[in-house]
Amino acid sequence: MDVRHNLVIVCMVLVPVLMAPITWHLWIYADSVNTNFYFAMTLVFNVAQVSKKRIDSFSRYQRRRIGRRQITEIKHIVFM
């Protein structure tokens, strides 16, 4: 896996996981939060999952490409 974006993805997963139960409680029981806050948590969580899948797929593609062509120099590899 490509490690360049790990911190960003971990934060994008961690924040909604921690904030979603709090937001749900405030929305359902305290009736003090709009549903848009809960929607934003699920949106951020899903964007993080899609980003992680995209990064994993691209790094897997790069490894296969390196293996097939036997590229040994890093300058021939195109990074995003």
Backbone torsions as a table, in degrees:
resi	resn	phi	psi	omega
1	MET	NA	143.2	177.5
2	ASP	-73.0	130.5	-173.5
3	VAL	-99.8	6.3	-176.7
4	ARG	-68.5	-33.1	-174.0
5	HIS	-112.6	17.4	-176.5
6	ASN	-61.8	-43.8	-178.6
7	LEU	-62.6	-42.3	-179.7
8	VAL	-64.0	-44.9	-178.2
9	ILE	-68.8	-39.9	178.0
10	VAL	-61.9	-42.5	178.2
11	CYS	-66.8	-37.2	179.4
12	MET	-68.7	-24.8	176.5
13	VAL	-88.0	-39.4	-174.6
14	LEU	-68.2	-41.6	-178.3
15	VAL	-62.2	-50.1	178.1
16	PRO	-65.8	-35.1	-180.0
17	VAL	-63.8	-37.5	179.7
18	LEU	-80.8	-34.8	-174.5
19	MET	-88.4	-24.4	-176.6
20	ALA	-61.2	-45.6	178.2
21	PRO	-64.2	-36.0	178.5
22	ILE	-66.6	-45.0	179.6
23	THR	-65.1	-40.0	178.6
24	TRP	-62.8	-42.8	178.8
25	HIS	-62.7	-44.9	178.7
26	LEU	-65.6	-32.7	-179.1
27	TRP	-74.4	-46.4	-173.5
28	ILE	-82.9	-50.7	-171.9
29	TYR	-90.2	-45.7	-177.2
30	ALA	-85.5	-18.3	179.3
31	ASP	54.5	42.2	-176.6
32	SER	-120.6	-0.1	-177.5
33	VAL	-124.0	143.6	176.8
34	ASN	-76.7	155.5	179.4
35	THR	-67.8	-17.9	179.1
36	ASN	-63.8	-29.8	177.3
37	PHE	-65.6	-42.9	178.4
38	TYR	-67.0	-39.7	176.4
39	PHE	-62.0	-40.7	179.2
40	ALA	-63.2	-37.6	177.9
41	MET	-62.9	-44.8	-179.8
42	THR	-69.7	-33.2	178.1
43	LEU	-65.6	-45.6	178.9
44	VAL	-63.8	-41.6	179.0
45	PHE	-61.9	-43.6	179.7
46	ASN	-69.1	-37.5	176.3
47	VAL	-63.1	-39.0	178.0
48	ALA	-64.2	-41.3	179.1
49	GLN	-66.3	-40.7	178.5
50	VAL	-66.8	-40.3	178.3
51	SER	-63.4	-42.7	178.8
52	LYS	-63.8	-42.3	178.8
53	LYS	-63.9	-40.1	179.4
54	ARG	-65.4	-43.4	179.8
55	ILE	-66.1	-42.1	177.9
56	ASP	-62.8	-42.8	180.0
57	SER	-64.8	-42.1	-179.6
58	PHE	-66.9	-41.2	179.8
59	SER	-69.4	-34.3	175.1
60	ARG	-64.5	-40.6	176.7
61	TYR	-62.2	-43.0	-180.0
62	GLN	-64.1	-41.2	178.5
63	ARG	-63.6	-41.2	177.7
64	ARG	-64.5	-39.6	179.3
65	ARG	-64.8	-41.2	178.3
66	ILE	-65.2	-41.9	-179.1
67	GLY	-65.6	-39.0	-178.6
68	ARG	-70.8	-43.5	-175.3
69	ARG	-91.5	-6.6	-178.0
70	GLN	56.0	44.9	178.2
71	ILE	-76.0	124.4	-179.3
72	THR	-106.9	-21.9	-179.0
73	GLU	-93.3	136.8	-177.2
74	ILE	-71.9	-19.7	-176.8
75	LYS	-71.0	-15.8	178.9
76	HIS	-85.2	-7.0	-177.5
77	ILE	-92.5	130.7	179.2
78	VAL	-96.8	119.6	177.9
79	PHE	-101.5	154.7	179.3
80	MET	-79.0	NA	NA
